[in-house]
């Protein structure tokens, strides 16, 4: 029984802690993001980390084009923003 509990605990910790690795982005993309970000250092770092794990560089460019064309952010960006706001308060 104890072994079963340990196995479940181990599986749970692995499942909860595994985030996808960041996708490669050109350095200038991060520089531009940090320069434009207005949420504070921790918020901006959190956001960039989540962006690079959620978007490819191409998808990020498309999301920015969507923002410019529609005047509204991609829902995935809103989710990242809300998550990082909560995590860095």
Residue frames as qw, qx, qy, qz and C-alpha x, y, z in Angstrom:
[[0.000, 0.885, 0.465, 0.000, 0.00, 0.00, 0.00],
 [0.313, -0.788, 0.106, 0.520, 2.81, 2.37, 0.88],
 [0.409, -0.128, 0.599, 0.676, 4.49, 1.68, -2.46],
 [0.209, 0.640, 0.656, 0.341, 1.27, 2.47, -4.29],
 [0.143, -0.938, -0.238, 0.209, 0.97, 5.79, -2.45],
 [0.392, -0.587, 0.348, 0.618, 4.59, 6.65, -3.29],
 [0.381, 0.179, 0.692, 0.586, 4.07, 5.74, -6.94],
 [0.095, 0.820, 0.541, 0.162, 0.94, 7.89, -7.17],
 [0.269, -0.881, -0.026, 0.388, 2.76, 10.78, -5.49],
 [0.431, -0.335, 0.509, 0.666, 5.67, 10.49, -7.90],
 [0.296, 0.441, 0.693, 0.488, 3.40, 10.36, -10.95],
 [0.047, -0.911, -0.407, 0.053, 1.44, 13.36, -9.67],
 [0.320, -0.772, 0.149, 0.529, 4.58, 15.44, -9.11],
 [0.391, -0.084, 0.624, 0.672, 5.92, 14.62, -12.57],
 [0.189, 0.629, 0.676, 0.333, 2.57, 15.38, -14.22],
 [0.132, -0.933, -0.301, 0.145, 2.20, 18.69, -12.40],
 [0.359, -0.744, 0.231, 0.514, 5.75, 19.91, -12.87],
 [0.532, 0.031, 0.601, 0.596, 6.40, 19.05, -16.49],
 [0.326, 0.803, 0.091, -0.490, 6.07, 22.07, -18.74],
 [0.808, 0.500, 0.176, 0.258, 6.97, 21.91, -22.39],
 [0.565, -0.275, 0.117, 0.769, 10.42, 23.25, -23.21],
 [0.173, 0.763, 0.039, -0.621, 10.59, 26.76, -24.64],
 [0.727, 0.571, 0.310, 0.222, 10.45, 27.11, -28.41],
 [0.528, -0.146, 0.149, 0.823, 13.36, 28.89, -30.09],
 [0.177, 0.940, 0.286, -0.054, 12.80, 32.58, -30.75],
 [0.542, 0.522, -0.085, 0.653, 15.17, 35.10, -32.30],
 [0.425, -0.281, -0.426, 0.748, 16.87, 37.22, -29.61],
 [0.035, -0.122, -0.104, -0.986, 15.32, 40.39, -31.05],
 [0.478, -0.479, -0.586, -0.445, 11.83, 39.00, -30.33],
 [0.586, -0.510, -0.514, 0.364, 12.57, 38.80, -26.61],
 [0.309, -0.117, -0.094, 0.939, 14.23, 42.23, -26.67],
 [0.206, -0.302, -0.360, -0.858, 11.17, 43.77, -28.35],
 [0.560, -0.530, -0.612, -0.174, 8.78, 42.02, -25.95],
 [0.541, -0.423, -0.423, 0.591, 10.64, 43.13, -22.82],
 [0.163, 0.013, 0.054, 0.985, 10.88, 46.71, -24.15],
 [0.349, -0.336, -0.414, -0.770, 7.12, 46.82, -24.78],
 [0.551, -0.425, -0.715, 0.068, 6.03, 44.95, -21.63],
 [0.120, -0.571, 0.163, -0.796, 4.60, 47.20, -18.92],
 [0.774, -0.474, -0.322, -0.267, 3.84, 44.77, -16.13],
 [0.487, -0.744, 0.441, -0.123, 7.06, 44.85, -14.15],
 [0.148, 0.568, -0.802, -0.109, 10.13, 42.64, -14.35],
 [0.352, -0.061, 0.911, -0.206, 8.64, 39.49, -12.77],
 [0.642, 0.500, 0.403, -0.418, 5.43, 39.73, -14.80],
 [0.501, 0.717, -0.347, -0.338, 7.31, 40.29, -18.05],
 [0.005, 0.445, -0.895, -0.034, 9.72, 37.41, -17.39],
 [0.492, 0.148, 0.801, -0.308, 6.81, 35.11, -16.54],
 [0.631, 0.620, 0.167, -0.435, 4.93, 36.16, -19.65],
 [0.368, 0.667, -0.585, -0.278, 7.89, 35.67, -21.96],
 [0.197, -0.256, 0.943, -0.082, 8.57, 32.23, -20.49],
 [0.548, 0.332, 0.694, -0.327, 4.96, 31.15, -21.02],
 [0.542, 0.703, -0.107, -0.447, 4.82, 32.69, -24.50],
 [0.238, 0.582, -0.748, -0.213, 7.88, 30.73, -25.62],
 [0.249, -0.060, 0.955, -0.151, 6.40, 27.53, -24.23],
 [0.513, 0.490, 0.577, -0.404, 2.95, 28.10, -25.81],
 [0.553, 0.794, 0.019, -0.253, 3.81, 29.68, -29.16],
 [0.752, 0.114, 0.265, 0.593, 6.33, 29.02, -31.88],
 [0.200, -0.370, 0.112, 0.900, 8.02, 32.14, -33.24],
 [0.057, -0.199, -0.644, -0.736, 5.75, 31.97, -36.29],
 [0.283, -0.636, -0.714, -0.072, 2.60, 31.61, -34.17],
 [0.314, -0.598, -0.293, 0.677, 3.70, 34.56, -32.03],
 [0.095, -0.137, 0.350, 0.922, 4.15, 36.72, -35.13],
 [0.201, -0.407, -0.728, -0.514, 0.64, 35.71, -36.24],
 [0.340, -0.659, -0.614, 0.270, -0.78, 36.51, -32.79],
 [0.227, -0.465, -0.055, 0.854, 0.80, 39.97, -32.90],
 [0.039, -0.081, -0.552, -0.829, -0.61, 40.53, -36.40],
 [0.273, -0.563, -0.762, -0.165, -4.03, 39.50, -35.07],
 [0.307, -0.625, -0.400, 0.596, -3.70, 42.04, -32.28],
 [0.120, -0.295, 0.215, 0.923, -2.77, 44.79, -34.71],
 [0.141, -0.190, -0.688, -0.686, -5.51, 43.91, -37.22],
 [0.397, -0.545, -0.711, -0.201, -8.35, 43.21, -34.80],
 [0.157, -0.621, 0.214, -0.738, -7.44, 45.50, -31.94],
 [0.803, -0.444, 0.186, -0.351, -7.87, 42.59, -29.54],
 [0.094, -0.552, 0.829, -0.006, -5.30, 40.10, -28.27],
 [0.608, 0.062, -0.768, -0.192, -5.31, 36.41, -29.08],
 [0.758, -0.537, -0.080, -0.361, -7.15, 34.60, -26.24],
 [0.887, -0.069, -0.291, 0.353, -3.99, 32.62, -25.48],
 [0.330, 0.396, -0.263, 0.816, -2.17, 35.87, -24.72],
 [0.474, -0.575, 0.020, -0.667, -4.97, 36.92, -22.39],
 [0.919, -0.330, -0.212, -0.044, -4.69, 33.61, -20.54],
 [0.717, 0.135, -0.292, 0.618, -0.92, 34.00, -20.19],
 [0.028, 0.529, -0.149, 0.835, -1.35, 37.56, -18.96],
 [0.674, -0.545, -0.044, -0.496, -3.90, 36.58, -16.33],
 [0.932, -0.180, -0.257, 0.183, -1.83, 33.62, -15.17],
 [0.581, 0.230, -0.271, 0.732, 1.33, 35.66, -14.80],
 [0.218, -0.606, 0.081, -0.761, -0.51, 38.47, -13.07],
 [0.825, -0.486, -0.091, -0.273, -1.76, 35.98, -10.47],
 [0.907, -0.045, -0.212, 0.361, 1.65, 34.30, -10.13],
 [0.505, 0.267, -0.185, 0.799, 3.58, 37.53, -9.66],
 [0.314, -0.779, -0.140, -0.524, 1.30, 39.49, -7.33]]
